[in-house]
Amino acid sequence: MQPIRDLRVAVGFLTRIPVGDVSNGAPDSVRLADAVPWFPLVGAGIGLAQAGIWRGSFELVSPLVAAALAVAAALLITGAFHHDGLADIADAFGGGWTVEQRFEILKDSRLGTYGTSALTIAILIEVATVASFDATTGFRAIIAAHALGRSAALVAMLVAPVAGYGLGASYTRDLSTPRVVVGAAVGIGLTAWLSPVLFVWPLIAAVTATCAVVLLAVRKIGGVTGDVLGAITVCATIGSLVATAATIS
């Protein structure tokens, strides 16, 4: 079935989880753009794994260690896929003086000072925030944040101009707008269902983070790329977690 195949493609793209051959002998029939609307649901699954590991170790070790284990597990599941985008744009936007230089840095797989700093800060904030949660609120907040982070990337694909010709730019140009709207709505709805009382501030934080990254990307390179979408996912996810922590403190 096409929806199931698209979901498997989304899982294979966003995580390191094996999904087998999704082409059924016809590789040309697999379109990554068709899998994009499933991103928020896959994000919720990643969040569920992270929340489960955090909650499972919550009573065994200190909150800080439990949070570090949970964040490390999510990074292993995704292969630090989105964090790689954050590091790349930090290096490119921080070290490039022209649009051409920034695109050259984006293509460079090496990690620079700006990228290292961005990764360190992002992971420290996420660990510290998760460590501050209580057992009940934290479980739902983690799942909701990951769903909301992928929904933020979908919204950015719809409203922001596309820059460059990489993989992210390619599938963004091929998107079906109605399906992406539905996918983003599912992610946002899931967030509201998981955290009905704490929904507003995490949503505002995610939207603010998304707008900030998009505006910066437009100013620096003229639009969004796959790396920019990865950075949006990380920033929106962390923004949601921080807003939840601030609301319950």
Secondary structure as GFF3:
##gff-version 3
##sequence-region A 1 249
A	DSSP	alpha_helix	2	14	.	.	.	ID=ss1
A	DSSP	three_ten_helix	27	29	.	.	.	ID=ss2
A	DSSP	alpha_helix	32	35	.	.	.	ID=ss3
A	DSSP	three_ten_helix	36	38	.	.	.	ID=ss4
A	DSSP	alpha_helix	39	58	.	.	.	ID=ss5
A	DSSP	alpha_helix	63	78	.	.	.	ID=ss6
A	DSSP	alpha_helix	81	95	.	.	.	ID=ss7
A	DSSP	alpha_helix	99	107	.	.	.	ID=ss8
A	DSSP	alpha_helix	113	131	.	.	.	ID=ss9
A	DSSP	alpha_helix	135	159	.	.	.	ID=ss10
A	DSSP	alpha_helix	167	173	.	.	.	ID=ss11
A	DSSP	alpha_helix	177	194	.	.	.	ID=ss12
A	DSSP	alpha_helix	200	221	.	.	.	ID=ss13
A	DSSP	alpha_helix	226	248	.	.	.	ID=ss14
###
